[in-house]
Amino acid sequence: MKRPLAYITAAWSGNNGRDTKQAAKYCRAVYDAGFSPVCPMLYLPLFLNDAIPEEHKSGVDIGRDFLRRSHVLVVCGSGISEDVKNDIATAGRLNITATTLDGILTVKAQGRGKRDDSC
């Protein structure tokens, strides 16, 4: 089964270790829901230095490219940062569905439950 790409975004804390662990948890949940997660937070910091303006811009460009190729934007966590707002706006311009992790998990859970034919 081919899984649709799901771009993962969140208001990251700035603590690389904590953010990486959280990103991995988000990706696992999205994977379990039937998607192929795409999360630049998991790998871009391995080779790009965000403190260098040119590399920061490259990271933004790489992330936008992955978002363009994705079928859905998944907003994770409870906070909304400027980066998350930008991801949501970009998804909107590209007609990419934006949802929350809770939204994806709710739909997945409903798919396992009793069928409701009232709709």
Buried (B, 14 or more C-beta within 10 A) or exposed (E): EEEEBBBBBBBBEEEEEEBBEBBBEBBEBBEEBBBBBBBBBBEBBEEBEBEEEEBBEBBBEBBBEBBEEBEBBBBBBEEEBEBBEBBBEBBEEEEBBBBBBEBBBEEBEEEEEEEEEEE
